[in-house]
Amino acid sequence: MVFSSHLFVYYFLPAALAVYYALPPRARQLWLSLASYAFYGWANPAFMALMLFSTAIDFGCGRKLGATLPAAHGGRRFWVGVSVVSNLSLLGFFKYFNFAVDSYSALLGALGLSALHPDAVLRIALPLGISFYTFQSMSYSLDIYRGRSRPLESFLDFACYVSLFPQLVAGPIIRYSEIADQLRERSHTPEKFARGVAFFSLGLAKKVLLANPCGFVADAAFDAAGLRTLDAWTGVLAYAFQIYFDFSGYSDMAIGLGLMFGFVFPKNFDSPYRAESITDFWRRWHISLSSWLRDYLYLPLGGSRLGVWRTYLNLGIVMLLGGLWHGAAWNFVVWGGWHGAWLALERARGKRSPYGRLPRPARVALTFAGVLVGWVFFRAPDLPAAGRYLAAMGGLGEAPAAAALVGGLLYTPYALLSLSVAASVTWLAPQTWDWTRRLTLPRAGLVLGCLALALVAMASQGYNPFIYFIF
Amino acid sequence: MASILEARVTQAAHELGQTAVRPAVAWLLRLGFALCVVVVPALEIARDSKRDSGSAWPDLAAAPAHAWQLTRRTGALAGNRALHESLIAFEAALEERSLLGARARPRFQELLTRWLGAGNEQVVTGRRGWLYFRPSLDYLTGPGFLEPGVLKRGASAGRGQKSRHPDPVPALADFAARLAERGIGLVVVPTPVKAALHPEGLSKDIDESDLPLQNPSLASFLARLADLEIPAYIPDTRLAAAKHDRSWPQFLRTDTHWTPEAVENAARGLADFVDARLALPERRPVAFTRRLAAVLGRGDLLALLGLPASQRLYQPERIVVQRVFGPSGEPWRADPGADVLVLGDSFTNIYSQGKLGFGESAGFAAQLSYALRRPVDALAVNAGGPSAVRERLRERLAAGEDRLAGKRLVVYQFAARELAHGDWRLVGLDAMANAGATRPRRPEDALPARGALVWESSRSGDWRIWTRRLEGSPPRQLSPDEPGLQHCCAHLSPDGSRLVYLSRSVSKDEYPEFEVPGELRLLRLDGAGGRTLTSGRPYGWGNRAALWRNDRELIHVGPDGRTRLLDVESGASSWLTEEPRTKLAWLIDATLSHAVSGSPTFSSYDAAKRRVRVGRRFPGCEPYFSHDGRFGFWVERGGGPIRLINLASREIATLLEHEDPSIPGAQRYLYFPMLSRDGRLLAFGASSGDHDHFRSNYDAFVAPVDPATLTLQGRPLRLTAHPASDRYPDVHVETLDVERWRREAPPVPQSDPATHERPVAAGPLDVRAVFRVCSRVPSLREISPYRDALVVCEWQIVEAGAASGRRLRVAHWGLRGGERQAITSTPPGVTARLRLEPLVGTVQLDGYALSDSLPPAGELPLYYDAGED
């Protein structure tokens, strides 16, 4: 079930809200947990057991950590270790088993040894949102271990935190310490709900009215065997808009839904394509992930405290693993490596880009171009395809006669209008967070107009992927 | 880090604490939001609460129980999978039935298409009114379908996608091998997609000389087929040349399919290809004719675009098709007796399947038949990908309908886009061999009956009387060799111990009436005791030499043309008619109440006055009577049907249809019907289409019938197999196990379920039944670009009588025109009256997607709900 679906908007959400507000406050947590499990189980009922297992492990570890005296380092390390190892094991098995088998098989093949036949080994289905909720769940025991949070007394509260449907399957990654107080007590005000409506409506409009049409264009380009240069650039531009509006739209909807249920989630996007450097980009893109990696991986590795080269190494490790977190394939690793290399280069220049002296529009444009190159690795089905796509962008690829057909898909008036509006919103429009700070009557009208138009478009579209659902 | 974290949380809390919104505006937002998300479901729930609304909610409600049953039976994984599929199906149905979607989608799409040139997920709009199917474009613009990476991605299931077998070559190799085991050749015909020949709607940059456009892997695909010695005919180049030379459009502008001209051209090319490379058996050319017919049709892509009915952006397409007609002027139709079988998809069905909106009898198979000048059989399924038609073929085999019997060549047509997107599953064709009950019979095999068959055959060079035992024995010649004499018209005595036949001095290829000398002879079935009953110039038109009144008395036509009753023991005789006839003498039935000449008049006979009152003449020939005098039967026209008349009520019924699909194999051209004395077995002859009584390859068949109603109780089975003609059979039954017969050969229609032990095993049925469960309704995406699909549901008969409690499965329309039908929301327990016909052999339903997600239950017969039509 995705947010931009008939089932969610017209049945799940009204029912969840209606029952939630009809119940006394004590019962709301239970209802929210049940609704979240139903939401999650809709994707595959069996995955509910997996999430429950992960939740139980971390809740147990948290209780043990809370019960162990701070002086007992060994015991605390053991329980935090259990939590980390179990979460990473789940993630590793379900997300990376196939990748490991395929890579091992490819390696054997490259060495001239008999490769494993894909049908002869176990193929693992990727549980929805496992990358998100294992990170969230881990943050709970890590925060307790570090003394930043107290363990929850109620398993129900913790289950509600892990399974909270607004942000369960595609983030933002909410750390336990960010939401611990709200789990115990939160306010429900008309202003909060109204702003939630605004966030949700604008997020849905981003998703349905911008991301989907751009995705249609991007698919036409990335699914083609050969492309002309302009078509290749148009395709990756469309993908950049698709992934941004898809993901930031989802985050807006998540924040909006959170507000409707009384929760406050932090910002996840900060106009990333307006970044002037890659370092700046990572301060603005998927903030909840980049800060999680910084706080739970980069800093524990030593951060920048252990010398220049170690800093570069740490950056590289974090970005490579960050790439791998997005997808179990080598092209995601290369994508992470590409960004890691840029970050290292800018770190060497004092967190300034090589083109830092250029005027701001040029800095933004060059950073965006660098991001576009990265998106090629992110979107292409494999590394050879990414190589071919980059060659086409550079005017080096061969375009068969059929490649001319792609133009017929890319340059329809509808596609061009969608790309133009997407570009305008990206670089000219205020952020949702800022724009909804003051909800006047005209703005309310615009919000509801966007909602209505998005709902009509949603009912008319068959194409409705959510990119981050696969991570 | 803590400060950064706190900053984020604090910032968020601070931001939200500062939301500036007046209470009235806050209320407006909440109210507007509530209206947006509540009105639509409220209206939908109101609609779905009505009975027969097609709601998907009952499916959802039943899903957990079904999943739990599966879990208990086959494990948690199976239960989870079933539940998961039910949830997906429910959500798809909810979206397809969206009220807002139904209202807004056409208008919104019209706005997008008119002003922004936008198509939708599946339809790409081009210039000058061209519409394209997106998967077809992806096939052309996408990577080679045989590239390793593409194959690997195709084989692994993505989220929301099913894993598939992406490599077409193993499936084709397997199919070719299985056909070869039966001595059948295969030619593969990938049909080009529209943009391969008409890219001009999308790009002006493609030169005509670059046409046809092809997927990068097509050449290596053909090379792999060549290595496997599987012939492939690619019509692309021929069609591109036709487009270039004659400026004919090769595809319809608003439809996925090729034009009638392209179909004819491709069929001609394929016929040349077959003639040049594949040796088909010589046979007399069939003089098909063609006539032009104008058709106005609405393209499937236009329907898929979903514009309002009132739209004027795209017009219906006016085309001219060349309809093919048989030698007798009847519209062409697939001939199960042909030695060429076309398996295909909608490219085969277009112009043949009327429901596609572009006419009939003018499709690919018809044009191929015309070009080859021979009958062609066809089986085509519109939706379901390239494996669907092979699956359908297998289903038919498993049901006892051997569409491969008598075939020498299978033409396997599929849209070329399926090479990149299709699921190329291996589909076994050995269903008959594996299912012991329905393995292919050999004619000499034993029947579940005891008794004897006699017939006249030219297998020895002269016409002689032959016999075999029903319980299994090789055929043996019964009448003696007599140079210059031909034997015919064998009729078994009621006790089956002896027979009469004619021996005449006649050429081998004529049916004289009185003109030639001969004898009416009596012979024991063991070949002994032969003697002459009458001599002179006995009457013997067709099989009308004699009719046994009882074990002693014989009714026959005397040399003077009067009908006579003869005591074969004493030789005493008496005249039954007084008036001599020189032509078409009267043969009177055993009860002395009716009479027929060579024409089926079934006139009343007055024994007291020894006079026949001539009745109405029905068209046809070969009239005869059931022994009890209640029924008459005859062949209405060449090849059937075999009609039945109740002599008391004069009601007409059909015993076997012309080319009746219940007859296994290719021999369905019916003649020479005869009924056993007890009315339990029908014997007849059938050829594979040739009429000539003297030289055609007729073989003898028998089928069980209900003696009370003379309706079939089981499929006919062939008892002789010889290149010569085996004609005019007569049969005697000692014992007959109808149940075993049905198991060995699946059932055929019968009219009165209440009178039979297993009423659900045959049809047509008219029953009251309780609805139990239905298969998952496929989503429109699964059957795209089509909008009709059948779903298999299970019912339980609640009629009083022996049939009560029996379960049966029925194919209902689940989707028609994209709309879910009432059956899809029928809750378990609902009782309804159903008019059912067996699904197998219902050729008009062959082309539709059939969803059967119910647990396998091979013992349950499959019907379709004829009452829905």
Interface residues (C-beta under 8 A of the other chain):
Chain A: M1 S5 H6 L7 V9 Y10 Y11 L13 P14 W42 N44 P45 A46 N98 P118 R123 L126 L128 R148 R175 S177 E178 P190 E191 K192 F193 A194 R195 V197 A198 F200 S201 F216 A220 D223 A224 A225 L259 V264 F265 P266 K267 I287 S291 R294 D295 L299 P381 D382 P384 A385 P400 A401 A402 A403 A404 L405 V406 G407 G408 L409 T412 P413 Y414 A415 L417 W433 T436 R437 R438 L439 T440 L441 A444 V447 L448 L451 A452 L455 V456 A457 A459 S460 Q461 G462 Y463 F469 I470
Chain B: M1 A2 I4 L5 R8 V9 Q11 A12 A13 E15 L16 Q18 T19 A20 V21 R22 P23 V25 A26 W27 L28 L29 R30 G32 F33 A34 C36 V37 V38 V40 P41 E44 A67 A76 L77 N80 L83 H84 L87 E91 L94 E95 S98 L100 G101 A104 R105 F108 Q109 L112 W115 L116 G117 A118 G119 N120 E121 Q122 V124 T125 G126 L137 D138 L140 T141 G142 P143 G144 G149 K152 R153 A155 S156 G158 R159 A195 P199 G201 L202 S203 D205 I206 D207 D210 L213 Q214 P216 R781
